[in-house]
Amino acid sequence: MDAHDIRQAYLDFFVARGHHVIARAPLVPRDDPSTLFNGSGMQQLVPYLLGAEHPDGTRLTDSQPCLRAQDIEEVGDNRHTTFFEMLGNWSLGDYFKREQIPWFHEFLTDVVGLDPARIYVSCFSGMERFGLPKDTESADIWAGLFEAAGLDAERVDLGTEEAGARLGTGGARIAFYGDKNWWCRMGSADAMPVGEPGGPDTEVFYLYPDVPHDPAYGEHCHQNCDCGRFIELGNSVFTEYRRTETGFESLPRKNVDYGGGLERIAAAAIDSPDVFAVSVLRPVVDRLVELSGADYGEHAAAMRVVADHLRGATFLVVDGVRPSNKEQGYVLRRLIRRAVRFAFGLGLTEEFAADLVPVVADVYRDRYPEVAAHRDDAVAVVAREERSFRRTVRRGIALMHETSERGGRLTGADLFTLYDTYGFPVELGLEEARRSNVTVDPGWREEFDAAMAEQRERSRAAAKR
């Protein structure tokens, strides 16, 4: 099954269980000024998770394009993207844990065909500071499913003395965590605003046994280890609490809020830990290989950044965003410029975005016809921003080489001038300096930060006048 097959099979699976398919929300939230983008499938459903009646009933499902700009620096490894699709299903006061957990397990194993022996999970260990209990019910349900498949269902509490050795073998199939298994939009229970819904979740991971554990991430590997041996496929949030001034109160009804990464499930289906090998990303990577002549194996990180960023940029333009210096427009501009910056490392010194955006549009034309309808507009916007940034890059590189030819070091003040006057990103300045053997002053960061702080102070003073 490719990603398109899995998306449709998921929707069909839940329609057969009484769910209504809802339309995707645009990447820019319509009525939520608290966030720049829809970063999860549940954002458009917050009023209904809090108790409002949804016009399509109590069982809903969809596939929601999402964008998380906070992950931008992590893109380049085998599993992080800024843009992704999240498969979702919701129960608004209808079914709960005993239906949701077996259904997701069935979808992964019987529909997608994943190996049950490589599925591991995590559950909520509770939060004593808020009086929130340990989620033993979810663990019991998972244990029953594993045991029915002939698998060991050992549990372990992270932080206990014996946890390390048991996790080190990958033998603890059910692991309990605290904050990591509490879900809300703000990321932590402490950061939740009053009135925000949240609850414990159970997360599902797929083990890639051929990926060795990297001890840089700790002595022992476990479900939430960042080494890439375990890849999270999705989580079922049991939204049953609301934040109050003093802690939490139970919602009038218990809800299910499931979100799963389409690309990650599709990668598991082809037994690859690399999400850029799946059908919605591989065509973009392949075209990038053709244009650059570079080898994916040797230049995977740069190609992943370019492919991810241009996919996200395409959808942002389709949803009405244009490059600018603030809010959503700034993120779009940053995505395009980072794509260009990493393309330089692939030898793509000429304009290339107009060759890649149509590939993105073609990948999604059947599922999201609005992408095909706005294809020419997306090409024009992205290409125009690329062209503008390439002029900036050329000016910045020329100034850097002038500094070098004078025998001087590139200082923090120089880097700030490049940034402030020419819009030249500091990371690009440092990379170009390394590539061109331009010496960078060891104290550049302090000088750069001081110049930045001085500029902010001048801006505040001017605003007061």
C-alpha positions as CSV (number, residue, x, y, z in Angstrom):
1,M,0.0,0.0,0.0
2,D,1.3,3.4,-0.9
3,A,0.4,6.6,1.1
4,H,-2.6,7.3,-1.0
5,D,-3.9,3.8,-0.5
6,I,-3.4,4.0,3.2
7,R,-5.2,7.4,3.5
8,Q,-8.2,6.0,1.7
9,A,-8.2,2.7,3.5
10,Y,-8.1,4.6,6.8
11,L,-11.1,6.7,5.9
12,D,-13.0,3.7,4.7
13,F,-12.1,1.7,7.9
14,F,-13.7,4.4,10.1
15,V,-16.6,5.1,7.8
16,A,-17.5,1.4,8.1
17,R,-17.6,2.0,11.9
18,G,-20.1,4.8,11.7
19,H,-17.8,7.8,11.2
20,H,-18.4,10.9,9.0
21,V,-15.5,12.2,6.8
22,I,-15.0,15.9,7.4
23,A,-13.2,18.3,5.1
24,R,-9.7,19.4,5.7
25,A,-9.2,22.7,7.4
26,P,-6.8,25.2,5.7
27,L,-3.2,25.4,7.1
28,V,-4.0,28.8,8.6
29,P,-6.7,28.6,11.3
30,R,-9.8,30.6,10.6
31,D,-10.9,31.4,14.1
32,D,-7.8,30.7,16.3
33,P,-5.4,33.6,16.7
34,S,-3.4,31.7,19.4
35,T,-1.4,29.8,16.7
36,L,-0.1,30.5,13.2
37,F,-0.9,27.1,11.7
38,N,-3.0,24.0,12.0
39,G,-0.4,21.8,13.6
40,S,-2.7,18.9,14.4
41,G,-6.0,17.5,13.2
42,M,-7.8,18.4,16.4
43,Q,-7.5,22.2,16.2
44,Q,-10.7,22.7,14.2
45,L,-12.5,20.4,16.7
46,V,-11.6,22.1,20.0
47,P,-15.2,23.6,20.5
48,Y,-16.7,20.1,20.0
49,L,-14.2,18.4,22.3
50,L,-15.3,20.9,24.9
51,G,-19.0,19.9,24.5
52,A,-20.5,21.7,21.5
53,E,-22.6,19.6,19.2
54,H,-20.9,18.8,15.8
55,P,-23.3,19.0,12.8
56,D,-21.9,15.7,11.5
57,G,-22.5,13.7,14.6
58,T,-20.3,12.1,17.3
59,R,-18.0,10.0,15.1
60,L,-15.7,11.9,12.8
61,T,-12.7,11.1,10.6
62,D,-10.4,12.9,8.2
63,S,-6.9,13.4,6.8
64,Q,-5.6,16.8,7.8
65,P,-2.5,18.5,6.2
66,C,-0.5,20.1,9.1
67,L,2.5,22.4,9.4
68,R,4.7,22.6,12.5
69,A,7.3,25.4,12.0
70,Q,8.9,24.6,15.4
71,D,10.3,21.4,13.9
72,I,12.2,23.2,11.1
73,E,15.6,22.6,12.5
74,E,15.0,18.9,12.9
75,V,14.2,18.4,9.2
76,G,17.0,16.5,7.5
77,D,16.8,13.3,9.5
78,N,14.8,10.3,8.3
79,R,11.5,11.1,10.1
80,H,11.0,14.8,10.8
81,T,9.1,17.1,8.4
82,T,7.5,20.5,8.9
83,F,4.5,19.6,6.6
84,F,2.7,16.3,7.1
85,E,-0.7,14.7,6.9
86,M,-2.4,13.5,10.0
87,L,-5.0,10.8,9.9
88,G,-7.7,11.4,12.5
89,N,-10.7,9.9,14.1
90,W,-12.8,11.4,16.9
91,S,-15.4,10.2,19.3
92,L,-17.4,13.1,20.8
93,G,-18.8,11.5,23.9
94,D,-19.5,8.2,22.1
95,Y,-17.0,5.3,22.3
96,F,-13.8,5.4,24.3
97,K,-10.6,3.4,25.1
98,R,-12.1,-0.1,24.7
99,E,-13.1,0.6,21.1
100,Q,-10.4,3.0,20.0
101,I,-7.3,1.0,20.9
102,P,-8.3,-2.3,19.3
103,W,-9.5,-0.5,16.2
104,F,-6.1,1.2,15.6
105,H,-4.3,-2.0,16.3
106,E,-6.5,-3.8,13.8
107,F,-6.0,-1.1,11.2
108,L,-2.2,-1.3,11.5
109,T,-2.0,-5.1,11.5
110,D,-4.9,-6.3,9.4
111,V,-5.3,-3.5,6.9
112,V,-1.8,-2.0,6.5
113,G,-0.2,-5.3,7.3
114,L,2.4,-4.2,9.8
115,D,4.2,-6.9,11.9
116,P,2.5,-7.1,15.4
117,A,5.7,-8.1,17.0
118,R,7.3,-4.8,16.0
119,I,4.6,-2.7,17.6
120,Y,5.4,-1.1,21.0
121,V,3.3,1.4,23.0
122,S,3.4,3.9,25.8
123,C,0.8,4.9,28.3
124,F,0.3,7.7,30.9
125,S,2.0,7.2,34.3
126,G,-0.1,9.9,36.0
127,M,0.8,13.3,37.4
128,E,0.9,13.4,41.2
129,R,1.2,17.2,41.2
130,F,-2.3,17.5,39.6
131,G,-3.9,14.4,41.1
132,L,-4.1,12.8,37.6
133,P,-4.2,8.9,37.8
134,K,-2.1,6.4,36.0
135,D,-3.8,5.0,32.8
136,T,-3.8,1.3,33.7
137,E,-6.9,0.8,31.6
138,S,-5.2,1.5,28.3
139,A,-2.2,-0.7,29.3
140,D,-4.6,-3.6,30.1
141,I,-6.3,-3.3,26.7
142,W,-2.9,-3.3,25.0
143,A,-1.7,-6.2,27.0
144,G,-4.8,-8.2,25.9
145,L,-4.1,-7.4,22.2
146,F,-0.4,-8.4,22.5
147,E,-1.1,-11.6,24.4
148,A,-3.8,-12.6,21.8
149,A,-1.1,-12.3,19.1
150,G,1.2,-14.5,21.1
151,L,3.4,-11.7,22.3
152,D,4.9,-10.8,25.7
153,A,3.1,-7.8,27.2
154,E,5.7,-6.7,29.8
155,R,5.2,-3.3,31.3
156,V,7.7,-0.9,32.8
157,D,7.6,2.4,34.6
158,L,10.2,4.8,33.2
159,G,12.4,6.0,36.1
160,T,12.4,2.8,38.1
161,E,15.7,1.2,38.9
162,E,15.0,-1.9,36.8
163,A,13.7,0.0,33.8
164,G,17.0,0.6,32.0
165,A,18.0,-3.0,31.6
166,R,14.5,-4.1,30.5
167,L,14.2,-1.3,28.0
168,G,17.7,-1.9,26.7
169,T,16.6,-5.1,25.1
170,G,13.4,-3.6,23.7
171,G,11.6,-6.1,25.8
172,A,9.2,-3.8,27.6
173,R,6.4,-3.6,25.1
174,I,4.3,-1.2,27.3
175,A,6.2,1.7,28.8
176,F,4.7,4.3,31.1
177,Y,5.7,8.0,30.8
178,G,4.5,11.2,32.5
179,D,4.5,14.5,30.6
180,K,5.3,12.7,27.3
181,N,1.9,10.9,27.5
182,W,-0.2,13.9,28.4
183,W,-1.6,15.6,25.3
184,C,-2.8,19.1,24.8
185,R,-2.1,21.8,22.2
186,M,0.3,23.7,24.4
187,G,2.6,20.6,24.8
188,S,2.5,20.3,28.6
189,A,-0.1,20.3,31.4
190,D,1.6,23.3,33.1
191,A,1.4,25.4,30.0
192,M,-2.3,24.8,29.3
193,P,-4.5,27.9,29.5
194,V,-7.6,27.8,31.6
195,G,-10.5,26.2,29.6
196,E,-8.2,24.2,27.3
197,P,-9.0,20.5,26.9
198,G,-6.5,17.7,27.3
199,G,-5.9,14.2,28.6
200,P,-3.7,11.1,28.8
201,D,-2.7,9.5,25.5
202,T,-1.4,6.1,24.4
203,E,1.2,6.3,21.7
204,V,2.1,3.6,19.2
205,F,5.7,3.0,17.9
206,Y,7.2,0.8,15.2
207,L,10.5,-0.9,15.9
208,Y,13.2,-0.9,13.2
209,P,15.5,-3.7,14.6
210,D,18.2,-3.0,12.0
211,V,18.6,0.6,13.2
212,P,21.3,0.5,15.9
213,H,20.8,2.4,19.0
214,D,22.8,5.6,19.2
215,P,24.3,5.9,22.8
216,A,24.3,9.7,22.3
217,Y,20.6,9.5,23.2
218,G,21.2,7.6,26.4
219,E,22.5,4.2,27.5
220,H,19.3,2.4,26.8
221,C,16.8,2.6,23.9
222,H,13.1,2.9,24.6
223,Q,9.9,3.9,22.9
224,N,10.5,7.7,23.1
225,C,14.3,7.5,22.4
226,D,15.3,9.9,19.6
227,C,17.8,7.6,18.0
228,G,15.4,6.5,15.3
229,R,15.1,2.8,16.3
230,F,11.5,3.4,17.4
231,I,9.3,5.6,15.2
232,E,6.0,6.9,16.5
233,L,3.1,6.2,14.2
234,G,0.3,7.8,16.1
235,N,-1.4,8.5,19.4
236,S,-4.9,8.1,20.8
237,V,-5.7,11.0,23.1
238,F,-8.4,10.5,25.7
239,T,-9.7,14.0,26.1
240,E,-11.5,13.9,29.4
241,Y,-10.2,17.0,31.3
242,R,-10.3,20.7,31.2
243,R,-7.7,23.0,32.7
244,T,-9.0,25.2,35.6
245,E,-7.4,27.9,37.7
246,T,-6.4,25.3,40.3
247,G,-5.8,22.2,38.3
248,F,-8.2,20.0,36.2
249,E,-11.8,19.1,36.1
250,S,-13.5,16.3,34.2
251,L,-15.3,17.3,31.0
252,P,-19.0,16.6,30.8
253,R,-18.3,13.8,28.3
254,K,-15.2,11.7,27.5
255,N,-13.8,12.1,24.0
256,V,-11.3,10.3,21.7
257,D,-8.9,12.3,19.6
258,Y,-6.6,10.2,17.5
259,G,-3.9,11.5,15.2
260,G,-1.5,9.4,13.1
261,G,1.3,10.4,10.7
262,L,0.4,9.2,7.2
263,E,3.9,9.4,6.0
264,R,5.3,7.4,8.9
265,I,2.6,4.7,8.6
266,A,3.3,4.5,4.9
267,A,7.1,4.2,5.6
268,A,6.4,1.3,8.0
269,A,4.3,-0.3,5.3
270,I,7.3,-0.5,3.0
271,D,9.6,-1.4,5.9
272,S,11.6,1.8,5.6
273,P,12.6,4.1,8.5
274,D,12.9,6.9,5.9
275,V,9.6,8.8,5.4
276,F,11.1,10.5,2.3
277,A,10.9,7.0,0.6
278,V,7.1,7.1,0.6
279,S,4.9,7.9,-2.4
280,V,4.1,11.5,-1.5
281,L,7.7,12.5,-1.0
282,R,9.8,10.2,-3.2
283,P,8.8,11.8,-6.5
284,V,10.0,15.2,-5.3
285,V,13.3,13.6,-4.1
286,D,13.7,11.8,-7.4
287,R,13.2,15.0,-9.4
288,L,15.8,16.7,-7.1
289,V,18.3,13.9,-7.9
290,E,17.7,14.5,-11.7
291,L,18.1,18.2,-11.4
292,S,21.2,18.2,-9.2
293,G,23.0,15.0,-10.4
294,A,23.7,14.4,-6.7
295,D,23.4,11.0,-5.0
296,Y,20.5,10.7,-2.4
297,G,22.6,8.5,-0.1
298,E,25.4,11.0,0.1
299,H,23.2,14.1,0.3
300,A,20.1,12.8,2.0
301,A,19.9,15.6,4.6
302,A,19.9,18.4,2.1
303,M,17.5,16.7,-0.2
304,R,15.1,16.1,2.6
305,V,15.1,19.7,3.6
306,V,14.5,20.9,0.1
307,A,11.7,18.4,-0.6
308,D,9.9,19.0,2.7
309,H,10.2,22.8,2.6
310,L,8.9,23.1,-1.0
311,R,6.0,20.8,-0.2
312,G,5.1,22.9,2.8
313,A,5.5,26.1,0.8
314,T,3.3,24.8,-2.0
315,F,0.4,24.1,0.4
316,L,0.9,27.4,2.2
317,V,0.5,29.3,-1.1
318,V,-2.5,27.2,-2.0
319,D,-4.1,28.2,1.3
320,G,-3.5,31.9,0.6
321,V,-0.2,32.7,2.3
322,R,2.3,35.0,0.6
323,P,5.9,35.6,1.6
324,S,6.4,38.5,4.0
325,N,8.3,39.5,7.1
326,K,5.8,38.6,9.7
327,E,3.6,35.7,10.9
328,Q,2.6,33.1,8.4
329,G,4.3,35.0,5.5
330,Y,7.6,34.9,7.4
331,V,7.4,31.2,7.8
332,L,6.7,30.7,4.1
333,R,9.6,33.0,3.2
334,R,11.9,31.1,5.6
335,L,10.9,27.7,4.1
336,I,11.6,28.8,0.6
337,R,14.9,30.5,1.5
338,R,16.1,27.5,3.5
339,A,15.2,25.2,0.5
340,V,17.4,27.5,-1.7
341,R,20.2,27.5,0.9
342,F,20.3,23.7,1.1
343,A,20.0,23.5,-2.7
344,F,23.3,25.4,-3.0
345,G,25.0,22.5,-1.3
346,L,23.6,20.2,-4.0
347,G,25.2,22.3,-6.7
348,L,21.9,23.8,-7.7
349,T,23.2,27.3,-8.4
350,E,20.4,28.1,-10.9
351,E,16.7,28.5,-10.2
352,F,15.0,25.1,-9.6
353,A,11.7,25.7,-7.6
354,A,9.6,25.9,-10.7
355,D,10.7,22.4,-11.6
356,L,9.7,20.9,-8.1
357,V,6.5,22.7,-7.2
358,P,4.6,21.0,-10.1
359,V,5.8,17.6,-8.9
360,V,4.2,18.4,-5.5
361,A,1.0,19.5,-7.1
362,D,0.9,16.3,-9.2
363,V,1.3,14.1,-6.2
364,Y,-1.7,15.6,-4.5
365,R,-4.0,16.5,-7.4
366,D,-6.4,13.6,-6.9
367,R,-6.8,13.9,-3.1
368,Y,-6.6,17.7,-2.9
369,P,-7.8,19.2,-6.2
370,E,-7.3,22.7,-4.9
371,V,-3.6,22.1,-5.1
372,A,-3.8,21.3,-8.8
373,A,-6.1,24.3,-9.3
374,H,-3.6,26.7,-7.8
375,R,-0.5,25.0,-9.3
376,D,0.5,27.9,-11.5
377,D,0.0,30.4,-8.7
378,A,2.2,28.3,-6.4
379,V,4.9,28.0,-9.0
380,A,4.9,31.8,-9.6
381,V,5.0,32.8,-5.9
382,V,7.7,30.3,-4.9
383,A,9.9,31.1,-8.0
384,R,9.6,34.8,-7.4
385,E,10.8,34.4,-3.8
386,E,13.6,32.1,-4.9
387,R,14.8,34.6,-7.5
388,S,14.7,37.5,-5.0
389,F,16.7,35.4,-2.4
390,R,19.3,34.3,-5.0
391,R,20.0,38.0,-5.6
392,T,20.4,38.5,-1.9
393,V,22.7,35.5,-1.7
394,R,24.9,36.8,-4.5
395,R,25.3,40.2,-2.8
396,G,26.1,38.6,0.5
397,I,28.7,36.2,-0.9
398,A,30.4,39.0,-2.7
399,L,30.7,41.1,0.5
400,M,32.0,38.1,2.4
401,H,34.7,37.6,-0.2
402,E,35.6,41.2,-0.2
403,T,36.2,40.9,3.6
404,S,38.3,37.8,3.0
405,E,40.4,39.4,0.3
406,R,41.2,42.3,2.6
407,G,42.7,39.8,5.0
408,G,40.1,40.3,7.6
409,R,38.1,37.9,9.7
410,L,34.3,37.7,9.3
411,T,33.0,39.3,12.5
412,G,29.7,39.2,14.3
413,A,29.2,42.8,13.1
414,D,29.8,41.7,9.5
415,L,27.3,38.9,9.9
416,F,24.8,41.2,11.4
417,T,25.2,43.7,8.5
418,L,24.7,40.9,6.0
419,Y,21.5,39.9,7.9
420,D,20.1,43.3,8.6
421,T,20.9,45.0,5.3
422,Y,20.8,42.2,2.8
423,G,18.5,39.7,4.5
424,F,21.3,37.1,4.4
425,P,20.6,34.4,7.0
426,V,23.4,34.0,9.6
427,E,23.5,30.2,9.1
428,L,24.1,30.7,5.3
429,G,26.9,33.2,6.1
430,L,28.6,30.6,8.3
431,E,28.1,27.8,5.8
432,E,29.5,30.0,2.9
433,A,32.4,31.0,5.1
434,R,33.3,27.3,5.7
435,R,32.9,26.5,2.0
436,S,35.1,29.4,0.9
437,N,37.7,29.1,3.7
438,V,36.8,32.5,5.1
439,T,37.9,32.8,8.7
440,V,35.2,33.6,11.2
441,D,36.0,35.4,14.4
442,P,35.6,33.0,17.3
443,G,33.6,35.6,19.2
444,W,31.1,36.3,16.4
445,R,28.1,35.1,18.3
446,E,28.4,37.6,21.2
447,E,29.0,40.5,18.8
448,F,26.1,39.4,16.6
449,D,23.7,39.1,19.5
450,A,24.7,42.5,20.9
451,A,24.1,44.1,17.5
452,M,20.7,42.4,17.3
453,A,19.8,43.6,20.8
454,E,20.8,47.1,20.0
455,Q,18.6,47.1,16.9
456,R,15.6,45.9,18.9
457,E,16.2,48.7,21.4
458,R,16.3,51.2,18.6
459,S,13.1,49.8,17.2
460,R,11.3,50.1,20.6
461,A,12.5,53.6,21.0
462,A,11.3,54.6,17.6
463,A,7.9,53.0,18.3
464,K,7.5,55.0,21.5
465,R,8.1,58.3,19.6
